[in-house]
Amino acid sequence: MTLFDCSSGRIRLVGGDVDTHRRLVDLGLIGSNVVVKARVSSAVLVDFGQFRASVGKDTAKQIIISDGVNENRALRKSKRR
């Protein structure tokens, strides 16, 4: 699951071009917990714990999340039961 697809989780891997990868790793994002606060078609607003930032869609799709949760999907599944 990627950062663009989930509502919350822990960053496992950062992909992308060398500069983006280096910048995100330098910020200490590997292993940090994230919560997506808002999503639009071109970006997501993410709470990284210590700070909040807007992440572009292309970059968000290259950040792999472990233990990711998509609350919208979970809510839809519980309503079907």
Buried (B, 14 or more C-beta within 10 A) or exposed (E): BBBBBBBBBEBBEBEBEEEBBEBBEEBEBEEEEBBBEEBEEEBBBBBBEEEEEBBEBEBBBBBBBEEBBBEEEEEEEEEEE
